[in-house]
Amino acid sequence: MLNRFSTSMFRFSISFIVVFFFFTSSSAVAQEKNSKATWIWYPGDFEVWLSNKMQVRRTEREAVFPPLWQYYSPYALVTFQTEVEIPQPDDVKIYTEGSFQLLLDGVQIYGQPKSLKIPAGKHKISFKVYNQEVLPAIYIAGKYVQSDASWKVTNEDKLWIDENGKAQQSGTPWVPVGSWNFDVPENKPSGFKLTTKPWNAKKTEKTAAGELVDFGKETFGYIKIHGVKGKGKVALYYGESREEAMDTAKCETLDHLSFDGNQPQTYTHNGSKAFRYVQVKADPTVKYDSISMLYEYLPLDYRGAFKSSDEQLNKIWDVSAYTMHLTSREFFIDGIKRDRWVWSGDAYQSYLMNYYLFFDSASVERTLLALRGKEPVTAHVNIIMDYSLYWFVGVYDYYLHTGDTKFIKTFYPRMKSLMEFCLERRNKNGFLEPLEGDWVFIDWANRLPKTGEVSFEQMLLARSLEAMAVSAEIAGENADQKQYKKLADDLKTKLFDVFWDKKENVMKHQRIDGKMQDIVTRYANMFGIFFNYFTEEQKQSVKNKVLLNKDVLQITTPYMRFYELEALCAMGEQNYVLKEMKDYWGGMLKEGATSFWEEYNPTKKGAAHLEMYGRPYGKSLCHAWGSSPIYLLGKYYLGVKPTAPGYAEYEIKPNLGGLQWMQGQVPTPNGEVALYVSKTQIKVNAAEGEGKLIIESKTMPKTNSGTIVELAKNKYQLTVKPNVAYQISYKAL
């Protein structure tokens, strides 16, 4: 997880970054543009609007179950502006979502024109757009004048008309517009929908009161009923498991349909659901031919890949990728049946898995913006203290993997206001401690204490402050950068002074009213390893006394297994982790899982695997945090990770972990790092950046290209250049 930006990365020289002001110029020379027109809006507002719309779709037995936290709204009135210089007159087409006022060079153009002829020369164009129902947006299409990323927008237009009828403006804060991929006028932001395609059932069997339709694996979409005839009622009982679909009294989701006899022969339900099985019960007066579905999904390319000598591990990767795709929707959500919400802790892991599977930057941005919402900050993200902190680290991670500074520059004010909220909630000792309304989550675990000062929360805050220091420097806020760096350094010192047990050489879990509790848990200890907060001696002590100690409170959720196994991988325990992955995720496969679950306890049997939250089918059987093998195998077995923003520099440190061979690819912003590794051969081909291939070998490796240098005994390095096919022979340790 947050390991990838070690302390050295947080001190990464800003010389790698091209620092520029929010806007170097408010004007554009139109004839030099090569961008295409697109729909634009106030940044973050589309994501807020879409997340509001999406997150109220969760239902439990036909009751709407909205999220637990505050909803924000898009600005109803915003002003778009651009300054252009065009060589000849331009006929511009105008499309808007909302009514508008148009000013050309400060003079109002009357009516709601659908087009405008703009003379040659320099011009300032301004649209003030109102829309209370969705969000104000515009699409401007001319030969020279086009709505694109060069436009600015404000929600606070300090505008007046002077005595000569000209518009005057002062003190208005302008920001870069938001956009995505709405690149034709008919494709309006308010009309966004995920893609669908037909899927047929794999099996149908008769039940006492109807039939049970099996789609073969976990899926998501809209039920279709073909050949519907007659008048009466049809009931649909959905199940991620057969048991759930058959239990009409306690299944989590269902639909009751009424037909009046005039319906079309093919009926498609308008509410999407997660399921593998659907039990259909129809009145005797209603007949139909068959049941199918429309599978709903976000079109994404599988840019990452993994295959190895272990077929079970290959299946684990494949099911992890499918689970990840199912939960990658309008945003990265937690589970497709429950909750269908955007949770920051879940999403943070999805970002990391995304970087090793899809590398879809737009999904990360949308999710970060949906989670952050707008001003004012009145509660933690998702009401959870640790989830606010994951949000900061997610922003920095996005920058590290993509190299994109625009997001941080645009949304730094929202980063700062959220951090100020967090810092205001520290106690007199400078530690975060839950106040009224704060939920300390950490993990679902029995007997896990969460009151008082918890070391895990302080460690996340320290990392978040380091992320803020880097972000402040990118945003050009040098005073903030110094402040956040000092706060981070001071907090880390205090963290070790208070929670590190010098006698036992482990991090204690909790202090209450100034009294240290004699409790050791895995959480702060494992995060301290991949945050690189521990010395090598401390890491070894934590590994042996905590991570490999069965007497320390065990982790049963894939959520925290993600970090536990990462910490062990960071310590070179790939052989151990491979066995754990095969036991844990392989255990779910043996139970018949077609996607990975919210929680897995191998001691449970049968239907007990479906229970959670006091409900017989409360557990999500398709949960994003179950997909972590994608990340572990890409980063710690194939061994690829960025060491400079945007993969300008990166490391390849393969570790077979007991496998005979493995091959795969890891996506980067502009291509992939392709890799094959056996015990005697390594093949590498990378699309961009400069990589450092670290080879552990009993003898000096040989290469067909480049020069191998010795770093230490049995440790060697080869510099990997773009688009060169390297073949290295070596002897694995």
Secondary structure, 3 states (H helix, E strand, C coil): CHHHCCHHHHCCCHHHCCCCCCCCCCEEEHHHCCCCCCCEECCCHHHHHHHHHHHCCCEECCEECCCCCCCCCCCCEEEEEEEEEECCCEEEEEEEECEEEEEECCEEECCCCCEEEECCEEEEEEEEEECCCCCCEEEEECCCCECCCCCEEECCCCEEECCCCCEEECCCCCEECECCCCCCCCCCHHHCCCEEEEEECCEEEECCCCEEEEEEEEEEEEEEEECCEEEEEEEEEEECCHHHHHCCCCCCCEEEEEEECCCCCCEECCCCEEEEEEEEEECCCEECCEEEEEEEECCCCCCCEEEECCHHHHHHHHHHHHHHHHCECCCECCECCCCCCCCHHHHHHHHHHHHCCCCCHHHHHHHHHHHHCCCCCCCCHHHEHHHHHHHHHHHHHHHHHHCCCHHHHHHHHHHHHHHHHHHHCECCCCCECCCCCCECCCCCCCCCCCCCEEHHHHHHHHHHHHHHHHHHHHCCCHHHHHHHHHHHHHHHHHHHHHHEECCCCEECCEEECCEECCCCCCHHHHHHHHCCCCCHHHHHHHHHHHHCCCCCCCCCCHHHHHHHHHHHHHCCCHHHHHHHHHHHHHHHHHCCCCCCCCCCCCCCCHHHHHCECCECCCCCCCEHHHHCHHHHHHHHHCCEEECCHHHCEEEECCCCCCCCEEEEEEEECCEEEEEEEECCEEEEEECCCEEEEEEEECCCCEECCCCEEEEECCEEEEEECCCCCEEEECCEC
